[in-house]
Amino acid sequence: MLLLIDIGNSNTTVGYYVSGGIKFTLRLKTDSDRLIDGINKYIEQHHIESPSGASVCSVVPDKSHQLISDLRKSFNINPVIVNHETDTGLQYSIDYPQGLGADRIANAVAANRLYSGDLIIVDSGTATTFCVITSEGEYRGGAIMPGPGMSVDALFERTSKLPKIELGPVNSAIGRNTDDNIRAGIILGHAGAVEKIIGEIKQELECKPAVVLTGGYSDMLKSYIKVDYINPALTLEGLRIIHEMNS
């Protein structure tokens, strides 16, 4: 069994890969005291065999350093750590590859393996990122914008009367109450911004790339954005592929 661990700013997603696919997934709060405790508890509760390997990508260095140490102690495994120096088959045509998020590397690897042609990968989580990858595996760059949840937090924290709402489907662009006003503004506004950035990227390229949507908000946004593929597990699939290349 292989552990696939994506440590994000808000949440950590853990996938349990066994022959045939990713059978179990677990989401933990990244600010938990010890991520390994949640992993061990889940393995015990679901009677999952101990992992023989692991692949980790992280945008929170302090958490990843601790978790890597804990994985070695708990399971006696040395995880594959994803960064710009990891063997992924990608070529980077950007100014500062060492600053590229490991989750974006995993996304690019998975998309390049699973889909054909040139691609734009949209990953909507705490931040919404855009990655451009060619059919030959060249990472061209992308864009970053605040995610929907961050917009909710900003409105709540920077205004005196607006509430902190739960995001969900938008039934009308004309909200009848404050919660619906905020929900419509954030979801439809975010979808519009995503579409605009995708359009600008396509204009700059000499091809017609397909669009892959992933991330924690992908299910919520898929009704409002024109995409070719939706794969909420894209990052975990990338971690699996990278482990195969480096184990």
Secondary structure, DSSP 8 states (H G I E B T S, - for coil): -EEEEEE-SSEEEEEEEETTEEEEEEEEETTSS-HHHHHHHHHHHTT----SEEEEEES-HHHHHHHHHHHHHHH----EE-STTS--S-EE-SS-GGGS-HHHHHHHHHHHHHS-SSEEEEEESSEEEEEEE-TT-EEEEEEEEE-HHHHHHHHHHH-SS---------S-SS-SSHHHHHHHHHHHHHHHHHHHHHHHHHHHSSS--EEEEESTTHHHHTTTS--SEE-TTHHHHHHHHHHHHH-
